[in-house]
Amino acid sequence: MPFLFETVRRIECGPGAAKKLGALARELSCRRILVVTDSGIKASSLLDTPLRMLAEEMEHVSVFSEVLADPPEEVIKAAVSRARNERIDGIVGFGGGSSLDTAKLVSLLSQSPQELESIYGIGLAKGARLPLILVPTTAGTGSEATPIAIVTTPTKEKKGVVAPQLLPDLALLDPELTLTIPPNVTAATGIDAMVHAIEAHSTKHLKNPLSDALAIQALRLLHGNLRRVLADGRDVVGREEMLKGALMAGMAFANAPCAAVHALAYPLGAHYHLPHGLCNAIMLPHVLDFNIAGYPGLYAELGEAILPQRAGRTQEDASLVFVNEMRRLVSDAGLPLRLSEVGVPKSALPKLAKDAMKIDRLLRNNPREVTHKDALDLYTQAL
């Protein structure tokens, strides 16, 4: 079957890779850099060395640190205005997925007459962008390898911009930047990356041999190292494996899109400001159960990939082993398992289900059709 596969142009990976940031920006002919990040990153020491490296090579370095989780439109517009006013010629996104998504849109919109609201959807963005380097400080979103940016609208909807221009020139992976991530963030972002791989591998649309291979290897790396880095957050080797797994999962779902877990997670984040990875972790076991009720052998290849010794003799056995292991992993990660534990009341479930059904770009990829009743049932099971 014919398929199209697009990904990041260049990847630099290894301990201390962030020390190359200034030289790498210069290779892209940048002289005036805007670093897009959040206030927590700016207040930490993570940016100290990268900023020093940039300052040695650039004429001008500025930091926009007002990024918020699930970035709202006004934050993105403020960053775009800053880039234009300072005549910025290169963007560095530094941080978690929200900072990377914001950086992508700033690199595009600071060069374009288009308004942000006009490019929600697939392939609506026009024109070129500024040179773009993305430096993740968590192993989760895979945003450094996707042509996708998620925005929160004033009505609390999560909307996506999907365009090839959002793929960066360079993804820079430095495990030393992830050594101080607290366990709860490590767990949530790690599960988020695993959901990317799972949904890419089981998606109804655009599934292809390259995305499958990346999804399987991503799961091997993430599953094999999440408990390891939760036990010892200073484990550089484990942290690097997690970064590589998140990157590969991002490359996979960028080409074979996500489905119901993400569609059900987005309204939770929008209305309750819960971390996206946590929302995915809570909904994951219930969506997996829902999917194998319709397709019992759906996750057999994934079960055989991560637990070959326990996969059993049939596809149904291997699939069930996988689903049970994902449930166990979420529990072992120490994350909340129920919506009620994170402040979501039963009265909110109809509104959440209604909002989830609006995210057709994701729901239509689910291997089993999700109706409004199904969505409400899944939230109820998760309560």
BADRENSE-998111 format. One record per residue (C-alpha): residue in three letters; z, y, x. Coordinates in pm, 1 decimal, always signed. Layout:
site r = ALA, z = Z, y = Y, x = X;
...
//
This chain:
site r = MET, z = +0.0, y = +0.0, x = +0.0;
site r = PRO, z = -89.9, y = +346.0, x = +139.7;
site r = PHE, z = +204.0, y = +573.1, x = +218.4;
site r = LEU, z = +286.0, y = +908.4, x = +378.4;
site r = PHE, z = +574.6, y = +948.5, x = +621.4;
site r = GLU, z = +693.0, y = +1284.3, x = +758.1;
site r = THR, z = +987.8, y = +1354.1, x = +984.0;
site r = VAL, z = +1143.4, y = +1592.9, x = +1236.3;
site r = ARG, z = +922.9, y = +1681.5, x = +1533.7;
site r = ARG, z = +1177.4, y = +1625.1, x = +1811.6;
site r = ILE, z = +1523.3, y = +1469.4, x = +1845.9;
site r = GLU, z = +1770.5, y = +1525.8, x = +2131.3;
site r = CYS, z = +2074.2, y = +1296.1, x = +2121.8;
site r = GLY, z = +2369.4, y = +1239.3, x = +2351.7;
site r = PRO, z = +2710.2, y = +1368.8, x = +2458.1;
site r = GLY, z = +2682.7, y = +1729.6, x = +2572.0;
site r = ALA, z = +2339.2, y = +1780.4, x = +2413.7;
site r = ALA, z = +2454.5, y = +2111.2, x = +2260.1;
site r = LYS, z = +2472.7, y = +2257.6, x = +2610.9;
site r = LYS, z = +2091.2, y = +2254.6, x = +2612.9;
site r = LEU, z = +2068.7, y = +2478.3, x = +2307.2;
site r = GLY, z = +1975.1, y = +2799.6, x = +2488.4;
site r = ALA, z = +1703.1, y = +2638.5, x = +2697.3;
site r = LEU, z = +1563.2, y = +2453.4, x = +2397.4;
site r = ALA, z = +1549.8, y = +2772.7, x = +2191.0;
site r = ARG, z = +1363.4, y = +2943.8, x = +2473.0;
site r = GLU, z = +1109.9, y = +2657.2, x = +2477.5;
site r = LEU, z = +1033.3, y = +2748.2, x = +2115.2;
site r = SER, z = +959.2, y = +3107.3, x = +2230.4;
site r = CYS, z = +1267.7, y = +3244.8, x = +2056.5;
site r = ARG, z = +1432.2, y = +3564.0, x = +2182.7;
site r = ARG, z = +1640.1, y = +3678.1, x = +1884.9;
site r = ILE, z = +1849.3, y = +3399.2, x = +1730.2;
site r = LEU, z = +2053.0, y = +3383.8, x = +1411.7;
site r = VAL, z = +2309.9, y = +3101.3, x = +1405.2;
site r = VAL, z = +2384.6, y = +2994.6, x = +1047.7;
site r = THR, z = +2723.3, y = +2831.2, x = +997.3;
site r = ASP, z = +3047.6, y = +2849.1, x = +797.6;
site r = SER, z = +3377.8, y = +3027.3, x = +856.9;
site r = GLY, z = +3560.5, y = +2708.4, x = +955.8;
site r = ILE, z = +3312.8, y = +2633.9, x = +1233.9;
site r = LYS, z = +3325.0, y = +2994.1, x = +1354.9;
site r = ALA, z = +3704.2, y = +2988.3, x = +1368.7;
site r = SER, z = +3702.7, y = +2667.4, x = +1572.7;
site r = SER, z = +3596.4, y = +2624.2, x = +1934.0;
site r = LEU, z = +3286.9, y = +2418.2, x = +1848.5;
site r = LEU, z = +3049.4, y = +2712.6, x = +1877.0;
site r = ASP, z = +3188.7, y = +2853.4, x = +2201.1;
site r = THR, z = +2968.4, y = +2663.3, x = +2445.6;
site r = PRO, z = +2649.0, y = +2667.8, x = +2233.5;
site r = LEU, z = +2681.3, y = +3044.7, x = +2186.6;
site r = ARG, z = +2732.8, y = +3094.2, x = +2558.2;
site r = MET, z = +2422.1, y = +2887.4, x = +2630.9;
site r = LEU, z = +2222.9, y = +3091.8, x = +2381.3;
site r = ALA, z = +2350.3, y = +3422.5, x = +2519.5;
site r = GLU, z = +2228.2, y = +3325.7, x = +2868.3;
site r = GLU, z = +1873.4, y = +3276.9, x = +2742.9;
site r = MET, z = +1828.6, y = +3513.8, x = +2446.6;
site r = GLU, z = +1797.2, y = +3889.6, x = +2408.0;
site r = HIS, z = +2001.4, y = +3884.0, x = +2088.8;
site r = VAL, z = +2234.0, y = +3626.6, x = +1928.8;
site r = SER, z = +2396.3, y = +3681.4, x = +1590.7;
site r = VAL, z = +2618.2, y = +3456.3, x = +1378.8;
site r = PHE, z = +2602.9, y = +3436.6, x = +999.8;
site r = SER, z = +2920.9, y = +3247.5, x = +905.4;
site r = GLU, z = +2940.2, y = +3305.7, x = +529.7;
site r = VAL, z = +2794.4, y = +2968.0, x = +427.8;
site r = LEU, z = +2987.4, y = +2799.0, x = +146.7;
site r = ALA, z = +2989.0, y = +2436.2, x = +39.2;
site r = ASP, z = +2702.8, y = +2363.9, x = -200.9;
site r = PRO, z = +2550.3, y = +2697.7, x = -99.7;
site r = PRO, z = +2502.1, y = +2943.4, x = -386.0;
site r = GLU, z = +2189.7, y = +3151.4, x = -415.6;
site r = GLU, z = +2360.9, y = +3476.6, x = -318.8;
site r = VAL, z = +2475.3, y = +3337.6, x = +17.0;
site r = ILE, z = +2123.6, y = +3228.6, x = +105.9;
site r = LYS, z = +1982.4, y = +3565.3, x = +6.0;
site r = ALA, z = +2243.2, y = +3745.6, x = +215.6;
site r = ALA, z = +2149.4, y = +3536.8, x = +519.4;
site r = VAL, z = +1779.1, y = +3605.0, x = +462.7;
site r = SER, z = +1849.7, y = +3978.0, x = +445.6;
site r = ARG, z = +2045.9, y = +3957.4, x = +769.4;
site r = ALA, z = +1761.5, y = +3775.4, x = +946.1;
site r = ARG, z = +1508.0, y = +4033.4, x = +833.1;
site r = ASN, z = +1725.8, y = +4332.7, x = +924.9;
site r = GLU, z = +1792.4, y = +4200.1, x = +1274.5;
site r = ARG, z = +1428.3, y = +4103.5, x = +1338.1;
site r = ILE, z = +1532.7, y = +3744.5, x = +1403.7;
site r = ASP, z = +1263.2, y = +3514.6, x = +1548.9;
site r = GLY, z = +1450.1, y = +3183.2, x = +1548.4;
site r = ILE, z = +1715.6, y = +3009.1, x = +1338.7;
site r = VAL, z = +1986.8, y = +2765.6, x = +1446.8;
site r = GLY, z = +2168.8, y = +2577.4, x = +1172.1;
site r = PHE, z = +2506.4, y = +2459.6, x = +1303.6;
site r = GLY, z = +2752.9, y = +2262.8, x = +1094.3;
site r = GLY, z = +2753.4, y = +2038.2, x = +790.9;
site r = GLY, z = +2480.7, y = +1988.4, x = +536.2;
site r = SER, z = +2539.1, y = +2320.3, x = +358.7;
site r = SER, z = +2488.5, y = +2517.2, x = +680.3;
site r = LEU, z = +2178.2, y = +2318.0, x = +770.9;
site r = ASP, z = +2028.7, y = +2356.5, x = +422.6;
site r = THR, z = +2095.9, y = +2730.2, x = +430.5;
site r = ALA, z = +1937.5, y = +2761.6, x = +774.3;
site r = LYS, z = +1623.6, y = +2585.4, x = +652.8;
site r = LEU, z = +1578.3, y = +2827.7, x = +365.8;
site r = VAL, z = +1650.8, y = +3130.8, x = +584.7;
site r = SER, z = +1387.0, y = +3019.4, x = +833.9;
site r = LEU, z = +1133.8, y = +3004.1, x = +550.6;
site r = LEU, z = +1226.3, y = +3293.5, x = +322.3;
site r = SER, z = +1277.2, y = +3549.5, x = +598.2;
site r = GLN, z = +902.8, y = +3510.2, x = +664.7;
site r = SER, z = +784.4, y = +3478.3, x = +303.7;
site r = PRO, z = +739.1, y = +3714.8, x = +9.6;
site r = GLN, z = +840.7, y = +3432.0, x = -222.9;
site r = GLU, z = +1171.4, y = +3448.6, x = -406.6;
site r = LEU, z = +1414.4, y = +3159.8, x = -376.9;
site r = GLU, z = +1402.4, y = +3095.0, x = -752.0;
site r = SER, z = +1025.2, y = +3047.0, x = -737.8;
site r = ILE, z = +1030.6, y = +2755.9, x = -492.8;
site r = TYR, z = +1270.4, y = +2515.1, x = -662.5;
site r = GLY, z = +1087.7, y = +2186.4, x = -692.0;
site r = ILE, z = +847.5, y = +1990.0, x = -476.7;
site r = GLY, z = +580.0, y = +2153.8, x = -262.1;
site r = LEU, z = +608.1, y = +2505.3, x = -408.0;
site r = ALA, z = +699.6, y = +2682.3, x = -83.7;
site r = LYS, z = +410.1, y = +2856.6, x = +89.5;
site r = GLY, z = +348.0, y = +2983.1, x = +438.7;
site r = ALA, z = +509.0, y = +2933.8, x = +777.3;
site r = ARG, z = +872.6, y = +2956.9, x = +880.0;
site r = LEU, z = +1058.5, y = +3072.7, x = +1189.7;
site r = PRO, z = +1132.7, y = +2821.4, x = +1466.2;
site r = LEU, z = +1421.9, y = +2607.0, x = +1347.6;
site r = ILE, z = +1685.0, y = +2402.1, x = +1533.5;
site r = LEU, z = +1944.6, y = +2203.1, x = +1338.5;
site r = VAL, z = +2271.7, y = +2088.3, x = +1495.6;
site r = PRO, z = +2484.8, y = +1867.5, x = +1267.4;
site r = THR, z = +2860.8, y = +1859.6, x = +1321.6;
site r = THR, z = +2914.8, y = +1577.5, x = +1072.1;
site r = ALA, z = +2749.2, y = +1237.6, x = +1040.0;
site r = GLY, z = +2655.6, y = +1248.5, x = +675.6;
site r = THR, z = +2389.4, y = +1454.8, x = +508.2;
site r = GLY, z = +2099.5, y = +1377.8, x = +741.6;
site r = SER, z = +1977.9, y = +1728.6, x = +657.7;
site r = GLU, z = +1854.6, y = +1764.1, x = +1014.8;
site r = ALA, z = +1579.6, y = +1514.0, x = +930.3;
site r = THR, z = +1484.4, y = +1603.9, x = +573.6;
site r = PRO, z = +1246.8, y = +1855.4, x = +411.9;
site r = ILE, z = +1507.5, y = +1920.2, x = +141.7;
site r = ALA, z = +1760.1, y = +2198.8, x = +76.7;
site r = ILE, z = +2004.3, y = +2192.6, x = -214.6;
site r = VAL, z = +2118.1, y = +2517.2, x = -378.9;
site r = THR, z = +2375.8, y = +2596.2, x = -648.2;
site r = THR, z = +2236.9, y = +2832.7, x = -911.8;
site r = PRO, z = +2444.1, y = +3094.7, x = -1098.4;
site r = THR, z = +2459.2, y = +2849.2, x = -1392.1;
site r = LYS, z = +2620.0, y = +2585.9, x = -1163.8;
site r = GLU, z = +2310.2, y = +2366.1, x = -1152.4;
site r = LYS, z = +2212.6, y = +2195.0, x = -830.0;
site r = LYS, z = +1845.2, y = +2261.9, x = -756.7;
site r = GLY, z = +1638.1, y = +2143.5, x = -466.9;
site r = VAL, z = +1364.2, y = +2293.1, x = -255.5;
site r = VAL, z = +1143.2, y = +2019.3, x = -114.4;
site r = ALA, z = +874.1, y = +2131.6, x = +129.1;
site r = PRO, z = +744.3, y = +2006.3, x = +465.5;
site r = GLN, z = +820.4, y = +2346.0, x = +621.4;
site r = LEU, z = +1191.1, y = +2262.4, x = +594.7;
site r = LEU, z = +1163.4, y = +1988.4, x = +855.2;
site r = PRO, z = +1298.7, y = +2144.5, x = +1175.4;
site r = ASP, z = +1135.7, y = +2171.0, x = +1514.5;
site r = LEU, z = +1438.2, y = +2004.4, x = +1670.2;
site r = ALA, z = +1736.9, y = +1797.6, x = +1560.1;
site r = LEU, z = +2011.2, y = +1819.4, x = +1822.3;
site r = LEU, z = +2274.6, y = +1542.4, x = +1797.3;
site r = ASP, z = +2586.9, y = +1582.0, x = +2009.1;
site r = PRO, z = +2871.1, y = +1340.4, x = +1928.2;
site r = GLU, z = +3117.8, y = +1563.9, x = +2113.5;
site r = LEU, z = +3083.1, y = +1811.1, x = +1826.3;
site r = THR, z = +3214.7, y = +1549.4, x = +1582.0;
site r = LEU, z = +3527.0, y = +1430.8, x = +1766.0;
site r = THR, z = +3768.8, y = +1652.8, x = +1573.4;
site r = ILE, z = +3641.5, y = +1580.7, x = +1223.6;
site r = PRO, z = +3943.1, y = +1479.4, x = +1011.8;
site r = PRO, z = +3948.2, y = +1127.4, x = +867.6;
site r = ASN, z = +3884.5, y = +1232.0, x = +506.7;
site r = VAL, z = +3570.4, y = +1423.5, x = +606.5;
site r = THR, z = +3459.0, y = +1143.0, x = +838.4;
site r = ALA, z = +3496.4, y = +898.0, x = +550.0;
site r = ALA, z = +3320.3, y = +1108.0, x = +286.1;
site r = THR, z = +3027.1, y = +1203.4, x = +507.7;
site r = GLY, z = +2992.6, y = +847.9, x = +634.7;
site r = ILE, z = +2973.2, y = +708.7, x = +281.4;
site r = ASP, z = +2725.4, y = +984.7, x = +192.6;
site r = ALA, z = +2496.2, y = +871.4, x = +474.0;
site r = MET, z = +2523.6, y = +510.5, x = +359.0;
site r = VAL, z = +2427.9, y = +612.0, x = +3.8;
site r = HIS, z = +2116.5, y = +778.8, x = +145.5;
site r = ALA, z = +2016.0, y = +453.9, x = +311.5;
site r = ILE, z = +2100.2, y = +238.8, x = +7.8;
site r = GLU, z = +1907.5, y = +454.2, x = -236.6;
site r = ALA, z = +1609.5, y = +493.0, x = -2.6;
site r = HIS, z = +1586.4, y = +115.9, x = +27.7;
site r = SER, z = +1609.2, y = +53.1, x = -349.0;
site r = THR, z = +1418.2, y = +355.7, x = -478.5;
site r = LYS, z = +1153.3, y = +299.0, x = -743.1;
site r = HIS, z = +908.1, y = +550.6, x = -594.7;
site r = LEU, z = +760.1, y = +599.3, x = -246.6;
site r = LYS, z = +942.6, y = +304.2, x = -90.4;
site r = ASN, z = +755.1, y = +206.7, x = +226.3;
site r = PRO, z = +792.9, y = -13.7, x = +536.9;
site r = LEU, z = +910.4, y = +268.8, x = +764.7;
site r = SER, z = +1174.2, y = +398.0, x = +524.6;
site r = ASP, z = +1296.2, y = +41.5, x = +467.0;
site r = ALA, z = +1331.2, y = -26.8, x = +840.2;
site r = LEU, z = +1516.2, y = +301.2, x = +896.6;
site r = ALA, z = +1744.4, y = +243.3, x = +597.1;
site r = ILE, z = +1842.6, y = -103.8, x = +717.1;
site r = GLN, z = +1912.7, y = +8.8, x = +1073.1;
site r = ALA, z = +2103.0, y = +312.0, x = +943.3;
site r = LEU, z = +2325.4, y = +84.7, x = +734.7;
site r = ARG, z = +2389.6, y = -143.1, x = +1029.9;
site r = LEU, z = +2501.2, y = +152.9, x = +1241.4;
site r = LEU, z = +2706.3, y = +323.0, x = +969.9;
site r = HIS, z = +2871.7, y = +9.9, x = +837.0;
site r = GLY, z = +2942.2, y = -114.2, x = +1188.3;
site r = ASN, z = +3106.9, y = +209.1, x = +1303.3;
site r = LEU, z = +3271.7, y = +387.9, x = +1009.3;
site r = ARG, z = +3595.6, y = +189.9, x = +1024.2;
site r = ARG, z = +3584.3, y = +223.7, x = +1405.1;
site r = VAL, z = +3576.2, y = +604.3, x = +1406.0;
site r = LEU, z = +3832.4, y = +623.6, x = +1126.6;
site r = ALA, z = +4066.4, y = +425.0, x = +1350.3;
site r = ASP, z = +3988.9, y = +643.4, x = +1654.1;
site r = GLY, z = +3821.1, y = +975.2, x = +1589.2;
site r = ARG, z = +3780.0, y = +1040.8, x = +1963.3;
site r = ASP, z = +3556.4, y = +735.8, x = +2009.4;
site r = VAL, z = +3244.0, y = +904.9, x = +2148.5;
site r = VAL, z = +3029.3, y = +592.7, x = +2132.4;
site r = GLY, z = +3120.9, y = +525.7, x = +1769.7;
site r = ARG, z = +3063.9, y = +890.8, x = +1680.3;
site r = GLU, z = +2718.4, y = +883.2, x = +1840.6;
site r = GLU, z = +2628.6, y = +568.1, x = +1647.4;
site r = MET, z = +2736.7, y = +739.2, x = +1325.2;
site r = LEU, z = +2518.8, y = +1041.5, x = +1404.3;
site r = LYS, z = +2220.0, y = +817.4, x = +1471.4;
site r = GLY, z = +2283.5, y = +626.6, x = +1149.1;
site r = ALA, z = +2303.2, y = +946.9, x = +946.1;
site r = LEU, z = +1981.8, y = +1071.9, x = +1107.3;
site r = MET, z = +1796.7, y = +748.2, x = +1029.4;
site r = ALA, z = +1924.2, y = +749.4, x = +672.7;
site r = GLY, z = +1799.9, y = +1108.1, x = +641.2;
site r = MET, z = +1459.2, y = +1008.8, x = +774.2;
site r = ALA, z = +1450.7, y = +725.0, x = +521.2;
site r = PHE, z = +1545.2, y = +917.1, x = +206.7;
site r = ALA, z = +1329.0, y = +1213.0, x = +305.1;
site r = ASN, z = +1034.2, y = +982.7, x = +242.2;
site r = ALA, z = +1178.9, y = +737.6, x = -14.8;
site r = PRO, z = +1395.7, y = +956.2, x = -238.5;
site r = CYS, z = +1749.4, y = +909.6, x = -366.7;
site r = ALA, z = +1841.1, y = +810.9, x = -719.7;
site r = ALA, z = +2127.7, y = +778.3, x = -969.7;
site r = VAL, z = +2426.9, y = +798.6, x = -735.8;
site r = HIS, z = +2316.9, y = +1142.5, x = -623.4;
site r = ALA, z = +2215.0, y = +1252.3, x = -973.3;
site r = LEU, z = +2563.6, y = +1170.0, x = -1101.9;
site r = ALA, z = +2734.8, y = +1322.8, x = -797.9;
site r = TYR, z = +2570.5, y = +1664.8, x = -818.2;
site r = PRO, z = +2732.2, y = +1782.5, x = -1144.9;
site r = LEU, z = +3074.1, y = +1683.3, x = -1009.0;
site r = GLY, z = +3021.9, y = +1900.6, x = -703.5;
site r = ALA, z = +2882.0, y = +2189.9, x = -903.9;
site r = HIS, z = +3161.7, y = +2203.2, x = -1164.7;
site r = TYR, z = +3462.5, y = +2090.2, x = -961.9;
site r = HIS, z = +3366.2, y = +2198.4, x = -608.5;
site r = LEU, z = +3428.8, y = +1849.7, x = -478.4;
site r = PRO, z = +3273.6, y = +1745.9, x = -144.9;
site r = HIS, z = +2935.8, y = +1587.3, x = -204.6;
site r = GLY, z = +3017.3, y = +1278.5, x = -0.4;
site r = LEU, z = +3335.7, y = +1221.9, x = -200.4;
site r = CYS, z = +3140.9, y = +1244.6, x = -528.4;
site r = ASN, z = +2893.3, y = +988.8, x = -397.0;
site r = ALA, z = +3175.1, y = +760.0, x = -284.7;
site r = ILE, z = +3341.6, y = +763.1, x = -628.1;
site r = MET, z = +3019.9, y = +695.7, x = -818.8;
site r = LEU, z = +2864.0, y = +445.8, x = -576.0;
site r = PRO, z = +3040.4, y = +122.2, x = -682.1;
site r = HIS, z = +2971.1, y = +186.9, x = -1050.4;
site r = VAL, z = +2600.7, y = +258.7, x = -999.5;
site r = LEU, z = +2564.7, y = -48.9, x = -777.6;
site r = ASP, z = +2723.3, y = -264.9, x = -1050.4;
site r = PHE, z = +2494.2, y = -103.9, x = -1309.8;
site r = ASN, z = +2182.9, y = -170.1, x = -1102.4;
site r = ILE, z = +2253.8, y = -535.3, x = -1019.7;
site r = ALA, z = +2327.4, y = -601.9, x = -1388.0;
site r = GLY, z = +1955.4, y = -539.5, x = -1437.8;
site r = TYR, z = +1830.3, y = -669.4, x = -1103.1;
site r = PRO, z = +2077.7, y = -924.0, x = -960.7;
site r = GLY, z = +1903.7, y = -964.1, x = -624.9;
site r = LEU, z = +1832.6, y = -594.3, x = -571.2;
site r = TYR, z = +2051.9, y = -546.0, x = -262.3;
site r = ALA, z = +2000.3, y = -888.5, x = -103.6;
site r = GLU, z = +1822.7, y = -758.0, x = +206.4;
site r = LEU, z = +2099.0, y = -505.4, x = +265.2;
site r = GLY, z = +2366.7, y = -771.3, x = +229.6;
site r = GLU, z = +2185.7, y = -995.1, x = +475.9;
site r = ALA, z = +2149.6, y = -702.6, x = +718.1;
site r = ILE, z = +2516.0, y = -601.4, x = +739.6;
site r = LEU, z = +2698.1, y = -927.9, x = +659.5;
site r = PRO, z = +2458.5, y = -1213.2, x = +741.1;
site r = GLN, z = +2742.9, y = -1462.6, x = +779.4;
site r = ARG, z = +2862.6, y = -1398.1, x = +423.1;
site r = ALA, z = +2532.4, y = -1338.0, x = +244.0;
site r = GLY, z = +2517.7, y = -1681.1, x = +78.2;
site r = ARG, z = +2221.9, y = -1896.2, x = -13.3;
site r = THR, z = +2056.7, y = -1692.8, x = -286.5;
site r = GLN, z = +1940.3, y = -1333.9, x = -325.0;
site r = GLU, z = +2193.9, y = -1287.3, x = -601.7;
site r = ASP, z = +2473.2, y = -1400.6, x = -368.4;
site r = ALA, z = +2363.1, y = -1165.6, x = -89.3;
site r = SER, z = +2331.8, y = -874.4, x = -330.9;
site r = LEU, z = +2679.1, y = -931.0, x = -471.6;
site r = VAL, z = +2824.1, y = -958.0, x = -121.3;
site r = PHE, z = +2673.9, y = -618.7, x = -42.5;
site r = VAL, z = +2807.7, y = -451.3, x = -358.1;
site r = ASN, z = +3156.0, y = -591.4, x = -302.0;
site r = GLU, z = +3154.8, y = -480.5, x = +61.1;
site r = MET, z = +3060.9, y = -124.1, x = -38.2;
site r = ARG, z = +3350.2, y = -117.7, x = -285.4;
site r = ARG, z = +3583.3, y = -247.6, x = -14.0;
site r = LEU, z = +3456.5, y = +5.2, x = +240.0;
site r = VAL, z = +3516.9, y = +301.4, x = +6.9;
site r = SER, z = +3870.6, y = +174.0, x = -47.7;
site r = ASP, z = +3930.9, y = +112.1, x = +324.0;
site r = ALA, z = +3809.7, y = +464.1, x = +400.8;
site r = GLY, z = +4109.1, y = +600.9, x = +212.4;
site r = LEU, z = +3908.9, y = +810.4, x = -32.2;
site r = PRO, z = +4006.4, y = +865.6, x = -396.7;
site r = LEU, z = +3851.3, y = +595.9, x = -612.1;
site r = ARG, z = +3873.8, y = +758.6, x = -956.8;
site r = LEU, z = +3754.7, y = +1086.4, x = -1104.5;
site r = SER, z = +4098.4, y = +1136.6, x = -1257.3;
site r = GLU, z = +4244.3, y = +1144.7, x = -904.3;
site r = VAL, z = +4035.6, y = +1450.6, x = -815.8;
site r = GLY, z = +4105.1, y = +1652.8, x = -1129.8;
site r = VAL, z = +3817.1, y = +1555.9, x = -1357.8;
site r = PRO, z = +3941.4, y = +1524.5, x = -1721.2;
site r = LYS, z = +3796.8, y = +1287.4, x = -1977.6;
site r = SER, z = +3692.6, y = +1585.4, x = -2190.0;
site r = ALA, z = +3445.6, y = +1689.5, x = -1917.1;
site r = LEU, z = +3247.0, y = +1367.5, x = -1916.2;
site r = PRO, z = +2995.8, y = +1454.1, x = -2194.2;
site r = LYS, z = +2904.7, y = +1779.3, x = -2016.2;
site r = LEU, z = +2872.1, y = +1597.2, x = -1683.2;
site r = ALA, z = +2645.4, y = +1334.3, x = -1840.8;
site r = LYS, z = +2430.7, y = +1603.2, x = -2000.8;
site r = ASP, z = +2391.3, y = +1783.6, x = -1668.8;
site r = ALA, z = +2314.6, y = +1463.9, x = -1480.0;
site r = MET, z = +2028.2, y = +1386.1, x = -1716.9;
site r = LYS, z = +1864.9, y = +1715.6, x = -1612.9;
site r = ILE, z = +1822.5, y = +1584.2, x = -1259.2;
site r = ASP, z = +1514.3, y = +1381.4, x = -1343.1;
site r = ARG, z = +1369.2, y = +1420.9, x = -992.4;
site r = LEU, z = +1640.2, y = +1175.4, x = -881.6;
site r = LEU, z = +1708.8, y = +966.6, x = -1191.6;
site r = ARG, z = +1347.4, y = +858.4, x = -1218.3;
site r = ASN, z = +1379.0, y = +690.7, x = -878.6;
site r = ASN, z = +1661.3, y = +462.1, x = -986.9;
site r = PRO, z = +1552.3, y = +96.6, x = -1001.5;
site r = ARG, z = +1709.5, y = +64.5, x = -1347.0;
site r = GLU, z = +1651.8, y = +332.8, x = -1611.4;
site r = VAL, z = +1954.8, y = +553.1, x = -1677.7;
site r = THR, z = +1992.2, y = +686.8, x = -2032.8;
site r = HIS, z = +2236.4, y = +955.4, x = -2146.7;
site r = LYS, z = +2463.8, y = +680.3, x = -2279.4;
site r = ASP, z = +2443.7, y = +501.0, x = -1944.7;
site r = ALA, z = +2539.3, y = +818.3, x = -1758.1;
site r = LEU, z = +2836.1, y = +875.1, x = -1987.6;
site r = ASP, z = +2941.5, y = +511.5, x = -1948.1;
site r = LEU, z = +2921.7, y = +536.4, x = -1569.1;
site r = TYR, z = +3139.1, y = +848.0, x = -1562.2;
site r = THR, z = +3382.9, y = +678.0, x = -1799.4;
site r = GLN, z = +3403.3, y = +372.5, x = -1574.6;
site r = ALA, z = +3469.8, y = +602.1, x = -1279.0;
site r = LEU, z = +3743.3, y = +797.1, x = -1458.6;
//
